[in-house]
């Protein structure tokens, strides 16, 4: 009816809901994006950013809510329909084919010639036109792979854009770009913005958020926790929104439990690091103490845990356990030495989905004992049943394939596997990722109980309240560097946020 | 159980009540044998001739042994999410080693060990390429598949290569002889099966191989040495192929690297798949693999005794195999069930 009036949102997503088995991925999320604005969409892994974008671009179907495009309800059921409506996406991993020419990449699947034949003359003209829209001049007959990642990123954007584009979604477009390339990309984003295109910009670089975006929306655990103009949200507020979570009861229940560093040192890292991955850091773990590892997405939390475990090789520094310095660290050697690691990504790195709960639980224990001394079946069953009971894993029996469990129960199996190997040091990376609130509190309680039993723990987490609730001390990460440690007694949300935000916080 | 997700899972390997994964392959084997019984009335007769058992059933078992041995090794490699295309070449090489050392006059017991050692070396080579260097299994084993028969011919040239035939009481005894009425190769096959089963199921090696095949990254982080375990799988496969090489070479009294056990890798993969193994890795079914090998051999034998022209052999084999695999697929069974019940309505 009405043409675009100022104040009319280009895209309005209302009360969007999406449920995956065992997880509520999005719960009543509203998002409004206006023409000519750059809208930063922020949140940690698993917050629901990509689910929301996939629903907007037709890659996933929503379970509830509605989408309005220029005020009209639309039903986006496939990426092709989204394209037809003028909604284009550039995903983080460049979805192009390096071995093909720039022309082919720009026109693949879009060259509707006569009798299904491709008119290369027309394709080249079209490719030229697409690139000139971004002001990019390159040889379109070269293979795409011969250009830099930044240029490939621009080609991907050029492919996504056409004259009808009204909404452009950029998912982590700067993840693999250096400063100059990022600046060039931002120039192009500003041009597109001037043309009235609504741009959704997903990133985890806060500097870039403040440099390019007009408004910010933050998701956490499938909920929209805040939205507003970039100029009105301070860096501290933003970090608090991304990491916050009210877990008051658990926290207060264990606040009294705080201990000072009196246990024996069981792990010390001195100048441990790896080029391009993690700047050298010092860290000490003591028996009976939980050390939290806080920081934003991409700050190097996971890398610290993997480096200590030997899943990533260090190229500087020394790691010492009780027995002495560790040489040639590997996951197997670490486990034999009494360490255990629960990875963040359960599906990819944690569980062997086809194997049963029992087989998954005894895996590390068996690896520790060596392949020749197989744990007798009866013992395996006893251990598995004990763990299922101790951790309250919801399953009819231990022989169920682990892939059939819900997220929270899968996480408990990962913990059970680590515990069954009787470790003295446990490294937990996002122990409560993607699990519901009930299991969340249970796992925090479990962490505290393990500590009381004399285990040394490292808990890396994107949820600030979880870090506060679970740890005695907190090491804080920023930009792949351990920037400091918050001593026992001073562990509060505010202290952590202040340290992450750092001195360069000009706002708020 | 609201906690347990309810989506249907295609990769569900757990047998539902009433069906065991062994059901479909065993049913296929039974159907083939019953059809044989109808075609030829004396099919199931077993006689004793010259102090050993004779009959079609014995013949099927007898001929299935080499394929079954190769398939057992293949099942282990496939469980690690790999494949070994070079088993035919390994058979050729172990055969050539036998002929060569017999011409050199070595004791025959030593020759047996040398032939098996050669097959272990071949397995180590494959393991090195896959686990050490990280080449994709199909490509890595293609290298030995292509070159192995040439290596066999070169070994034959070591003694002139004019007459690769030989006589050996020990080796032929293992292959074509008999012990208390029973063909020795059946006993040998059974012993090797039990030995492999003990290694896979009575040590943790089987669990580790399945873990690596199911999710190598996760297995590694859980403390399993994924590379070493993968390497071991290829060595086991090489050794099993080596035993098949001993039996096949002694059977023909000659080393024929060009044509011995041609396409046996395909029959072996097929046997594993009929036995319920998935090329996606993650599970090893040793007993079922033997059933798979028997299905293939029973089919070949029945086509021969049915009097059909041999040209039909491969086509009928393909049709039956397709049928068995479709029956095994949960998806296809559901679909067929829907069509059938829809037709009744």
Boltz contact constraints between the chains, C-beta under 6 A:
constraints:
  - contact:
      token1: [A, 21]
      token2: [B, 5]
      max_distance: 6.0
  - contact:
      token1: [A, 21]
      token2: [B, 7]
      max_distance: 6.0
  - contact:
      token1: [A, 22]
      token2: [B, 5]
      max_distance: 6.0
  - contact:
      token1: [A, 311]
      token2: [B, 221]
      max_distance: 6.0
  - contact:
      token1: [A, 331]
      token2: [B, 220]
      max_distance: 6.0
  - contact:
      token1: [A, 331]
      token2: [B, 221]
      max_distance: 6.0
  - contact:
      token1: [A, 331]
      token2: [B, 223]
      max_distance: 6.0
  - contact:
      token1: [A, 332]
      token2: [B, 223]
      max_distance: 6.0
  - contact:
      token1: [A, 332]
      token2: [B, 225]
      max_distance: 6.0
  - contact:
      token1: [A, 335]
      token2: [B, 223]
      max_distance: 6.0
  - contact:
      token1: [A, 343]
      token2: [B, 221]
      max_distance: 6.0
  - contact:
      token1: [A, 349]
      token2: [B, 217]
      max_distance: 6.0
  - contact:
      token1: [A, 349]
      token2: [B, 218]
      max_distance: 6.0
  - contact:
      token1: [A, 349]
      token2: [B, 221]
      max_distance: 6.0
  - contact:
      token1: [A, 350]
      token2: [B, 218]
      max_distance: 6.0
  - contact:
      token1: [A, 351]
      token2: [B, 218]
      max_distance: 6.0
  - contact:
      token1: [A, 352]
      token2: [B, 211]
      max_distance: 6.0
  - contact:
      token1: [A, 352]
      token2: [B, 214]
      max_distance: 6.0
  - contact:
      token1: [A, 352]
      token2: [B, 215]
      max_distance: 6.0
  - contact:
      token1: [A, 352]
      token2: [B, 218]
      max_distance: 6.0
  - contact:
      token1: [A, 354]
      token2: [B, 214]
      max_distance: 6.0
  - contact:
      token1: [A, 354]
      token2: [B, 282]
      max_distance: 6.0
  - contact:
      token1: [A, 355]
      token2: [B, 214]
      max_distance: 6.0
  - contact:
      token1: [A, 363]
      token2: [B, 222]
      max_distance: 6.0
  - contact:
      token1: [A, 364]
      token2: [B, 222]
      max_distance: 6.0
  - contact:
      token1: [A, 364]
      token2: [B, 223]
      max_distance: 6.0
  - contact:
      token1: [A, 366]
      token2: [B, 204]
      max_distance: 6.0
  - contact:
      token1: [A, 367]
      token2: [B, 223]
      max_distance: 6.0
  - contact:
      token1: [A, 367]
      token2: [B, 224]
      max_distance: 6.0
  - contact:
      token1: [A, 371]
      token2: [B, 203]
      max_distance: 6.0
  - contact:
      token1: [A, 371]
      token2: [B, 204]
      max_distance: 6.0
  - contact:
      token1: [A, 371]
      token2: [B, 205]
      max_distance: 6.0
  - contact:
      token1: [A, 371]
      token2: [B, 208]
      max_distance: 6.0
  - contact:
      token1: [A, 372]
      token2: [B, 203]
      max_distance: 6.0
  - contact:
      token1: [A, 374]
      token2: [B, 203]
      max_distance: 6.0
  - contact:
      token1: [A, 374]
      token2: [B, 204]
      max_distance: 6.0
  - contact:
      token1: [A, 394]
      token2: [B, 3]
      max_distance: 6.0
  - contact:
      token1: [A, 406]
      token2: [B, 3]
      max_distance: 6.0
  - contact:
      token1: [A, 406]
      token2: [B, 5]
      max_distance: 6.0
